[in-house]
Amino acid sequence: MARAPQGGPPAAEAPTMGVEEEFLLVGGDGRLAHEGQEVIAEAGEGPAQLVGEFARCQVEAAGPVCTTGGELLAELRASRRRLGAAAARRGLRLLAAGAPVLAEPQAPPLNPAPRYTRIAEHFGGLAHLAASSCGCHVHVAVPDPETATRVINHLRPWLPFLLALSANSPYCEGADTGYASWRHQRWSSWPSAGPPPHLASAAHYDSCVTELLHTGAALDPGMLYWDIRRSVHQPTVEVRICDIPQTAEEAALIAVLVRALVRAALDDIAADRPPLPREHTTLRADLWHAAREGFAGRCADPLAGGAARPARDVAERALRRLRPYLADTGDLTLAEEVLGALSGPGGGAARQRAVYAAHGRLTDVVDHLAAATLDGLGLAPAPQAPPAHARPAGG
């Protein structure tokens, strides 16, 4: 595991971070609305870049580069409200859910852009299975591809915890799937998806991409759907394991934890400390377990050799270990407050099931999600200026 320093804050400058969030659009009846491009046009210009996704019922907000959790949270709230207002002007609602909640009369139509059309033609029904799955991707700046590859190795054991923390898709197309993250199960169907192997070097990483392209398992480098990867377009490590969280606060929590894990990994790399070993097959099993149980259950604890422990306990242990990094960037209060708010009602999947249990109506779940997407957890940490030594590092 990445080991935090014991005395004082880290000396290295804090890298910048950014978040991409994918959302569903639904009509008044809670069913998918296929007006993603129209809502994007309605939203106009703003700090976050708004783009379409694989299915026409989806929209994505790619936020700007940020240096603190408070700044990031403000940007996440602003982009959600901007999209929500644009959707409302068309009689629609924005939904932060990993998968469509209600049954649909037919498969959602796909984005007609040439790249998506090519993917759909090549992968057939698999493309429709994975479409309308919504995730949250966190980017953290790294200095070069070799360093990024080594950071990926250090972050691999943390993937199950991050999935459990974000799990927010227990219902899909009118049924309780029995999982906390059904999005993860659907998305893992891609032949280029899943956790990355332990990587020997940047060249090894590149050879894996080349093999996927050669076999047709990916049509371009952007289809490397590993749960952590080097970004195709930015000098960043991109963590892609998470469901889209219900609230902006939870998305900000995930982002600051990921950045702290990256900083801890960079310190380990500088000290020539190896990453925790985790066999690829075991890690896939850990991810299945985390997707099954979510934050209300157990997940693999990297600080206990991968033993399964309650996800809340893993979160507390991670917070203690990452405290110097979070304090250094002014993000510790945000992390503590959001985790504290989740300690009672639990993660997104548990909250969805609690809403359904009250009256047995999935439309109530849709209403709950629409409200949480814009209203959040009700926390209001004040944005803080970054410390003098934590200036942007790119990406």
Legacy VTK file of the C-alpha trace (Angstrom):
# vtk DataFile Version 3.0
C-alpha trace
ASCII
DATASET POLYDATA
POINTS 395 float
0.000 0.000 0.000
1.028 3.586 -0.460
2.403 4.635 2.905
1.884 8.205 4.036
4.687 10.041 5.813
4.578 9.993 9.592
5.799 13.496 10.352
4.353 16.622 8.765
2.761 17.119 5.353
4.181 15.682 2.143
6.898 17.726 0.513
5.865 17.162 -3.108
3.489 19.550 -4.829
-0.085 18.327 -5.063
-1.138 17.381 -8.598
-4.271 18.878 -10.080
-7.453 16.847 -10.583
-10.636 16.823 -12.600
-13.852 14.808 -12.788
-16.078 13.583 -15.613
-19.657 12.698 -14.684
-22.162 10.817 -16.865
-25.905 11.284 -16.320
-29.194 9.890 -17.568
-32.089 11.999 -18.812
-35.637 10.976 -17.924
-39.073 12.356 -18.625
-41.861 13.048 -16.176
-42.749 9.338 -16.078
-39.207 8.409 -15.076
-38.366 6.666 -18.341
-35.386 7.508 -20.487
-35.557 10.592 -22.683
-33.453 10.524 -25.838
-32.612 14.230 -26.015
-29.010 14.358 -24.881
-27.764 16.583 -27.697
-30.743 18.907 -27.354
-30.130 19.345 -23.616
-26.430 20.046 -24.240
-27.343 22.730 -26.775
-29.875 24.180 -24.330
-27.245 24.367 -21.561
-24.941 26.674 -23.536
-21.345 27.475 -22.640
-19.798 27.103 -19.192
-16.660 25.970 -17.331
-17.539 22.282 -17.691
-17.458 20.810 -21.170
-20.762 19.086 -21.967
-20.746 16.212 -24.446
-22.937 13.364 -25.582
-22.314 9.772 -24.619
-22.881 6.317 -26.093
-26.665 6.453 -25.735
-28.813 9.437 -26.670
-30.351 9.399 -23.175
-26.981 10.337 -21.661
-25.034 13.542 -21.131
-21.549 14.018 -19.725
-19.994 16.932 -17.862
-16.197 17.103 -18.018
-15.191 19.594 -15.351
-12.249 21.988 -15.360
-8.879 21.373 -13.722
-9.066 21.961 -9.950
-6.566 22.234 -7.112
-8.759 21.751 -3.997
-11.752 19.679 -3.047
-13.777 22.786 -2.248
-13.137 24.196 -5.707
-14.002 20.860 -7.295
-17.227 20.536 -5.298
-18.342 23.990 -6.407
-17.688 23.069 -10.044
-19.564 19.759 -9.729
-22.569 21.476 -8.207
-22.532 24.156 -10.904
-22.363 21.695 -13.822
-25.149 19.540 -12.357
-27.387 22.582 -11.884
-26.578 23.826 -15.370
-27.546 20.494 -16.932
-30.552 20.141 -14.620
-31.876 23.559 -15.596
-31.414 22.810 -19.296
-33.219 19.499 -18.898
-36.054 21.141 -16.950
-36.623 23.654 -19.740
-37.389 20.674 -21.977
-39.616 19.014 -19.394
-36.933 16.481 -18.417
-34.919 15.559 -15.332
-31.228 14.842 -14.770
-30.494 11.542 -13.017
-27.251 10.508 -11.312
-27.774 6.747 -11.509
-25.434 4.055 -12.735
-28.167 2.298 -14.740
-31.755 3.017 -15.888
-34.141 2.317 -13.008
-37.398 1.638 -14.878
-38.159 -0.919 -17.560
-37.991 0.513 -21.053
-40.220 -0.522 -23.989
-37.156 -0.806 -26.228
-33.379 -0.463 -26.102
-32.298 3.187 -25.907
-31.118 4.530 -29.264
-27.391 5.067 -29.583
-25.582 8.283 -30.389
-25.398 8.523 -34.207
-21.835 9.906 -34.188
-19.595 7.904 -36.564
-17.387 6.468 -33.803
-20.328 5.143 -31.811
-21.932 3.764 -34.958
-18.731 1.896 -35.783
-18.521 0.477 -32.248
-22.156 -0.658 -32.368
-21.667 -2.369 -35.730
-18.516 -4.150 -34.564
-19.722 -5.305 -31.125
-23.405 -5.917 -31.865
-25.649 -6.553 -28.873
-22.799 -5.954 -26.437
-22.844 -2.269 -27.339
-26.528 -2.010 -26.435
-25.948 -3.938 -23.182
-23.298 -1.494 -21.999
-25.048 1.631 -23.306
-26.809 3.888 -20.773
-24.371 2.865 -18.022
-23.172 5.972 -16.176
-19.859 6.314 -14.398
-17.632 8.892 -12.733
-14.029 9.257 -13.915
-11.352 10.989 -11.843
-8.217 12.415 -13.489
-5.077 13.204 -11.511
-2.047 14.817 -13.155
1.163 12.781 -13.422
4.493 13.852 -14.897
5.017 11.195 -17.586
3.750 7.831 -18.952
6.305 5.757 -17.037
5.306 7.301 -13.731
1.621 6.955 -14.616
2.105 3.244 -15.285
3.778 2.720 -11.922
1.022 4.693 -10.166
-1.558 2.388 -11.770
0.165 -0.602 -10.148
-0.063 1.037 -6.715
-3.739 1.963 -7.130
-4.942 -1.468 -8.346
-5.623 -2.872 -4.829
-7.833 0.158 -4.024
-10.261 -0.419 -6.887
-12.710 -2.603 -4.892
-12.998 0.010 -2.139
-13.623 2.825 -4.626
-16.284 0.728 -6.353
-17.997 -0.105 -3.061
-17.936 3.546 -1.990
-19.574 4.704 -5.232
-21.981 1.808 -5.914
-25.248 3.398 -7.064
-27.040 1.031 -9.445
-28.986 -1.685 -7.598
-32.004 -1.389 -9.904
-31.914 -1.817 -13.641
-34.813 -1.829 -16.081
-37.482 -2.438 -13.480
-35.790 -5.065 -11.302
-33.581 -5.294 -8.242
-30.443 -6.910 -9.642
-29.190 -8.181 -6.290
-26.083 -6.051 -6.775
-25.124 -2.649 -5.406
-23.411 -1.795 -8.722
-25.064 -3.418 -11.714
-23.327 -0.856 -13.902
-20.023 -2.531 -13.096
-21.365 -5.913 -14.174
-22.696 -4.533 -17.451
-19.622 -2.482 -18.248
-17.296 -5.403 -17.495
-18.795 -7.207 -20.483
-16.511 -5.234 -22.798
-13.465 -7.331 -23.751
-11.224 -4.334 -23.054
-12.705 -3.623 -19.603
-11.767 -4.730 -16.094
-8.803 -4.118 -13.812
-5.423 -3.659 -15.470
-2.775 -6.332 -15.003
0.359 -5.572 -13.053
2.380 -3.587 -15.586
6.132 -3.932 -15.975
6.635 -0.596 -17.733
5.064 2.009 -19.977
6.145 -0.134 -22.921
4.265 -3.104 -21.440
1.180 -0.895 -21.123
1.507 0.144 -24.765
1.897 -3.461 -25.873
-1.339 -4.394 -24.099
-3.162 -1.656 -26.000
-1.610 -2.835 -29.265
-2.757 -6.413 -28.651
-6.317 -5.303 -27.901
-6.379 -3.316 -31.137
-4.861 -6.215 -33.092
-7.483 -8.690 -31.871
-10.387 -6.292 -32.467
-11.265 -6.213 -28.766
-10.827 -2.430 -29.033
-11.226 -0.286 -32.134
-9.098 2.640 -30.949
-7.014 3.528 -27.867
-10.043 5.282 -26.325
-11.687 1.867 -26.058
-9.143 0.711 -23.501
-11.806 0.513 -20.795
-9.577 -0.560 -17.927
-10.709 0.535 -14.466
-7.529 2.648 -14.291
-5.690 3.822 -17.355
-3.448 6.542 -18.683
-5.689 9.169 -20.209
-5.679 9.180 -23.989
-5.753 12.988 -24.254
-4.406 14.351 -20.946
-1.209 13.835 -18.895
-3.220 12.104 -16.189
-4.027 8.824 -14.547
-7.753 8.213 -15.051
-9.642 6.146 -12.445
-12.818 4.822 -14.114
-14.099 2.216 -11.653
-16.848 4.294 -10.000
-20.576 4.493 -10.571
-21.843 8.022 -10.968
-22.567 8.979 -7.317
-25.960 10.380 -6.414
-24.516 13.618 -5.075
-21.820 16.114 -5.975
-20.391 15.741 -2.466
-19.790 12.030 -2.959
-18.114 12.679 -6.316
-15.842 15.260 -4.683
-15.027 12.791 -1.888
-13.983 10.146 -4.398
-11.836 12.654 -6.267
-9.905 13.854 -3.217
-9.360 10.280 -2.039
-8.075 9.257 -5.467
-5.690 12.216 -5.546
-4.417 11.349 -2.075
-3.857 7.745 -3.187
-1.932 8.978 -6.214
0.257 11.201 -4.017
0.915 8.311 -1.654
1.832 6.140 -4.641
4.231 8.805 -5.911
5.933 8.868 -2.519
6.234 5.079 -2.560
7.697 5.177 -6.062
10.227 7.811 -5.014
11.219 5.633 -2.041
11.365 2.510 -4.251
8.655 0.768 -2.231
6.772 -1.845 -4.288
2.983 -1.891 -4.668
0.939 -4.382 -2.730
0.757 -7.630 -4.687
-2.696 -8.605 -5.891
-3.164 -11.328 -8.477
-5.325 -10.338 -11.428
-7.827 -13.167 -10.838
-8.127 -12.283 -7.151
-8.625 -8.612 -7.948
-11.446 -9.454 -10.363
-13.079 -11.482 -7.579
-12.614 -8.560 -5.161
-14.378 -6.272 -7.637
-17.272 -8.696 -8.055
-17.639 -8.785 -4.259
-17.585 -4.985 -4.006
-20.168 -4.656 -6.794
-22.378 -7.203 -5.039
-22.364 -5.639 -1.578
-21.491 -1.961 -2.039
-20.773 0.418 0.818
-23.301 -1.319 3.080
-21.327 -4.586 2.889
-17.739 -5.722 2.829
-14.885 -5.183 0.426
-11.208 -6.048 0.158
-9.044 -3.983 2.514
-5.633 -3.142 0.962
-4.311 -2.324 4.443
-5.157 -5.826 5.678
-3.658 -7.889 2.879
-6.887 -7.822 0.888
-9.033 -9.393 3.620
-12.753 -8.658 3.334
-13.867 -6.103 5.912
-16.884 -3.794 6.265
-16.527 -1.075 3.646
-17.132 1.612 6.264
-14.146 0.297 8.260
-11.999 0.274 5.125
-13.000 3.900 4.541
-12.008 4.902 8.085
-8.662 3.138 7.789
-8.009 4.736 4.407
-8.868 8.154 5.806
-6.398 7.722 8.661
-3.640 6.587 6.319
-4.262 9.398 3.809
-4.789 12.129 6.407
-1.459 13.945 5.778
-2.184 14.251 2.062
-5.775 15.401 2.564
-4.749 17.919 5.234
-1.971 19.230 3.019
-4.418 20.212 0.267
-7.166 21.448 2.595
-9.449 18.506 1.768
-9.538 16.680 5.100
-12.684 18.400 6.401
-14.536 17.654 3.170
-13.548 13.979 3.322
-14.501 13.639 6.986
-17.850 15.410 6.595
-18.976 13.447 3.546
-17.948 10.095 5.011
-19.710 11.082 8.225
-22.880 11.892 6.306
-22.756 8.445 4.683
-22.263 6.561 7.943
-26.001 6.482 8.695
-27.959 6.086 5.443
-25.077 4.357 3.687
-24.031 4.519 0.047
-26.133 5.236 -3.000
-27.386 1.672 -3.486
-28.570 1.409 0.131
-30.369 4.743 -0.117
-32.157 3.671 -3.300
-33.321 0.442 -1.666
-34.506 2.299 1.433
-36.665 4.570 -0.735
-38.161 1.592 -2.553
-38.812 -0.278 0.707
-41.037 2.550 1.968
-43.801 2.107 -0.639
-42.596 -0.444 -3.186
-42.521 2.030 -6.089
-39.557 2.383 -8.402
-40.911 5.745 -9.529
-40.148 6.932 -5.974
-36.541 5.848 -6.528
-36.388 7.924 -9.706
-37.810 10.934 -7.850
-35.251 10.459 -5.068
-32.380 10.267 -7.540
-33.510 13.361 -9.430
-33.631 15.345 -6.193
-30.295 14.056 -4.872
-28.558 14.799 -8.175
-29.166 18.519 -7.725
-29.672 18.938 -3.968
-26.807 16.771 -2.731
-26.243 15.811 0.893
-26.847 19.304 2.220
-23.207 19.888 3.181
-21.581 23.227 2.475
-17.816 23.125 3.051
-16.296 26.462 2.094
-13.942 26.336 -0.898
-10.364 26.888 0.241
-7.400 28.374 -1.573
-4.662 25.802 -2.248
-1.513 25.947 -0.117
1.334 27.892 -1.678
3.238 24.701 -2.572
0.206 22.993 -4.174
-0.020 24.810 -7.482
-1.381 23.188 -10.639
0.687 20.407 -12.152
-1.250 20.093 -15.383
-4.156 17.958 -16.688
LINES 1 396
395 0 1 2 3 4 5 6 7 8 9 10 11 12 13 14 15 16 17 18 19 20 21 22 23 24 25 26 27 28 29 30 31 32 33 34 35 36 37 38 39 40 41 42 43 44 45 46 47 48 49 50 51 52 53 54 55 56 57 58 59 60 61 62 63 64 65 66 67 68 69 70 71 72 73 74 75 76 77 78 79 80 81 82 83 84 85 86 87 88 89 90 91 92 93 94 95 96 97 98 99 100 101 102 103 104 105 106 107 108 109 110 111 112 113 114 115 116 117 118 119 120 121 122 123 124 125 126 127 128 129 130 131 132 133 134 135 136 137 138 139 140 141 142 143 144 145 146 147 148 149 150 151 152 153 154 155 156 157 158 159 160 161 162 163 164 165 166 167 168 169 170 171 172 173 174 175 176 177 178 179 180 181 182 183 184 185 186 187 188 189 190 191 192 193 194 195 196 197 198 199 200 201 202 203 204 205 206 207 208 209 210 211 212 213 214 215 216 217 218 219 220 221 222 223 224 225 226 227 228 229 230 231 232 233 234 235 236 237 238 239 240 241 242 243 244 245 246 247 248 249 250 251 252 253 254 255 256 257 258 259 260 261 262 263 264 265 266 267 268 269 270 271 272 273 274 275 276 277 278 279 280 281 282 283 284 285 286 287 288 289 290 291 292 293 294 295 296 297 298 299 300 301 302 303 304 305 306 307 308 309 310 311 312 313 314 315 316 317 318 319 320 321 322 323 324 325 326 327 328 329 330 331 332 333 334 335 336 337 338 339 340 341 342 343 344 345 346 347 348 349 350 351 352 353 354 355 356 357 358 359 360 361 362 363 364 365 366 367 368 369 370 371 372 373 374 375 376 377 378 379 380 381 382 383 384 385 386 387 388 389 390 391 392 393 394
